[in-house]
Amino acid sequence: MSQIIVWECTEGHFKWHYEKDESVIVIWGEAFLIKENGEELRFGPGDLGFFPAGSICEWRVPGPFRKVAVLREPMWRPLGLVVKTWKRMLQMVGLTGRPSLVFADRAVFSEPPSRVSRT
């Protein structure tokens, strides 16, 4: 499941734990990701970033900041491989893109129903 959020904050300094995969684009303001060696990486308007689930980052935000983020639940790698293999097998046998239920032919319903006579 994915979510799209707009996130804002004011000036501050904090550590953030990413519970979901997060892709971001900065809308306005700037924030600095502080690396373990103390070096800072600047994020400003138009910059993109990706933070995998489980990441912990230290941030310094000098003023108002806004970003749009796409949050996605990470999938357990073995399960992802099973899903990918299953989809590939369905493609190979020609079943992709078909609905799982069988629907009645539309032509049957293209004409108005006829009146049933009771005799």
Long-range contacts (C-beta under 8 A, 24 or more apart in sequence): 1-72, 1-73, 2-70, 2-71, 2-72, 2-73, 3-70, 3-71, 3-72, 4-68, 4-69, 4-70, 4-71, 5-68, 5-69, 5-71, 6-66, 6-67, 6-68, 6-69, 7-66, 7-67, 7-68, 7-69, 8-64, 8-65, 8-66, 9-61, 9-64, 9-65, 10-61, 10-63, 10-64, 10-65, 11-61, 11-62, 11-63, 11-64, 12-59, 12-60, 12-61, 13-58, 13-59, 13-60, 13-61, 14-58, 14-59, 15-56, 15-57, 15-58, 15-59, 16-56, 16-57, 16-58, 16-59, 17-55, 17-56, 18-51, 18-52, 18-53, 18-54, 18-55, 18-56, 18-57, 19-53, 20-53, 20-71, 20-72, 20-73, 20-74, 21-50, 21-51, 21-52, 21-53, 21-71, 21-72, 21-73, 21-74, 22-50, 22-51, 22-69, 22-70, 22-71, 22-72, 23-48, 23-49, 23-50, 23-69, 23-70, 23-72, 24-48, 24-49, 24-50, 24-51, 24-67, 24-68, 24-69, 24-70, 25-67, 25-68, 26-65, 26-66, 26-67, 27-66, 27-67, 27-68, 28-64, 28-65, 28-66, 29-61, 29-63, 29-64, 29-65, 29-66, 30-61, 30-62, 30-63, 30-65, 31-59, 31-60, 31-61, 31-65, 32-59, 32-60, 32-61, 32-62, 33-57, 33-58, 33-59, 34-58, 34-59, 34-60
